[in-house]
Amino acid sequence: MIWDLIFSDHGYFVFQHEREQQQTLQQEIKRLRAEEARLKEEIIRLREDPKTLEEVIRRELGYVYPDEYMLIMPKADEKVDAAPQAEKEE
C-alpha cells in the first residue's frame, strides 16, 4: 500500500513532478503576458507617436536624411585588426 502511494503512476513522485511542471508553466505564462503587454504598448506608441516611428525606422532600417552621414561601428564582440599586417618581403 505504501509502495503504491509513493511509486505508482499516481504516486508522490509523479505528483511532485507535475507540480514542478505546473509552476514552470505558470512562470512562462507570466513572462509571456508581460511580453504581450510590452508589445501592445510599443504598437500604440508606433501608431500614435511619429518620433517613435522615425526612431525605429532610422535604427532598424538605417534611414538617414540627405544631409546626414551614417557611422557604422563594429559590435563589441567583433574583433577588428588595429593595423593591417605588413606584406611579407620576398
Secondary structure, DSSP 4 states (H G I P E B T S, - for coil): -HHHHHHSTTSHHHHHHHHHHHHHHHHHHHHHHHHHHHHHHHHHHHHH-HHHHHHHHHHHH----TT----PPPPTTS---SSPPPPPP-
